[in-house]
Amino acid sequence: MILANLSTPLLGMVDTAVVGHLNSPVYLGAVALGSMLFTFLFWGFGFLRMVTTGLTSQANANNDASPRDVLIQSGLLALIIAAVLLLLQAPIGWLAFSIIDGSAEVLAEAQQYYAIRIWGAPATLLNYAILGWLIGLSASRSALAVVLVINISNIVFDLLLVNGLGMKADGVALASVIAEYSGLIFALFLLQKRQLVLHRIKLAEELQLMLANRHHLNLHGNFMLRTLCLIFSFAFFTNQGAQAGDATLAANMVLLNFITFMAYVLDGFANATEVMSGRAIGRHDAAMLKRSLILNGFWSLLTASLFSLVYWLFGNEIIALLTSIDSVAAMAADYRLWVVLAPWLGVWSYLFDGLFVGATLGREMRNTMLFSTFVCYLPAWYLMQGWGNHGLWAALMVLLAARGLSQSVYLPRIINRLN
């Protein structure tokens, strides 16, 4: 799962490199804006993967429940959401591009990127559901294979459409759409190998069952609210950095790459925690849950410590790889201490995210995120505005710490529920 997670930011680098060597920076700006829009749009529906993982891991450990039903109902929900996105693509695009700033040329190319990429929504959301199901079954190699098919296809079609056929930002968007559907076809092939016969599914019955199972729908809603709070928190951070000036914004964006890379790695241990805790709860085995938390906690903490050490020793060298603008690099170096602290402060939130997903504690996960965002993060930023950008970074550290601490409050209750 760590390998699967790391392939995503690496793909973003390939997209950047392909258009970054064209004859105008307009295309690079358009892809940056367009991909940012879809990152927020699709990230908001990441609950499809998380909820499916938790429900599948519990069902797989409980003979009274069917993992097959979990996948079918998650897939139906993904298709419904995708249909709504396609029907509302015009107002969604209008709203997004009325908020985004950019030159007329960049916005025109970005709108073309959006008009093509939005048609990948059904495949993207279905892939979320299927990946969550595979992870819930501990089929991590199959999940990795699906992600690699998507990302390798994307790279191949990037090169073919942009470098080979002379397309611009529209070629990058089309490559992403083709890659998502390629991954979906491969994922459906894997499902067939697991004896999930798709043509025997009775859609009317499954849709009725999905609507009747309000607990699952509530889970999706609570996880979505949690994700929207997370999106808001980082959007707020970015916006405040932008208000401080272009150099501050650029420096913050460089340093956020440190946190993003760390998050993708630690998410691998969170994925393992999802499966192990879901299985323990499905079996009502408190001892198994404790062992999984200790094991994943140890490896998560060790990995986070290595990140802190590397960022401390080689942070300036990493910054130099990410930007060649001296003023931005110097400013990023001034704030480097915060990304050294981030792994230690954030590791617990990733670990407990895995626990809450595996235990399908949607309401509790929503509440801890609301508390961390609106009771801790925003007040901390308000009180530390006098520190400038250091205050903004300190507030972000408060958010990371508050998430882990507030989630830990539920730990005894979760364990006692199994005794």
Secondary structure, DSSP 8 states (H G I E B T S, - for coil): -HHHHHHHHHHHHHHHHHHHTSS-HHHHHHHHHHHHHHHHHHHTTTHHHHHHHHHHHHHHT-TTS-HHHHHHHHHHHHHHHHHHHHHTHHHHHHHHHHH----HHHHHHHHHHHHHHGGGHHHHHHHHHHHHHHHHTT-HHHHHHHHHHHHHHHHHHHIIIIIIT---HHHHHHHHHHHHHHHHHHHHHHHHHTT--GGG--HHHHHHHHHH-HHHHHHHHHHHHHHHHHHHHHHHHHHHHHHT-HHHHHHHHHHHHHHHHHHHHHHHHHHHHHHHHHHHHHHT-HHHHHHHHHHHHHHHHHHHHHHHHHHHHHHHHHHHHH---HHHHHHHHHTHHHHHHHHHHHHHHHHHHHHHHHTT-HHHHHHHHHIIIIIIIHHHHHHTGGGTHHHHHHHHHHHHHHHHHHHHTTHHHHHHHH-
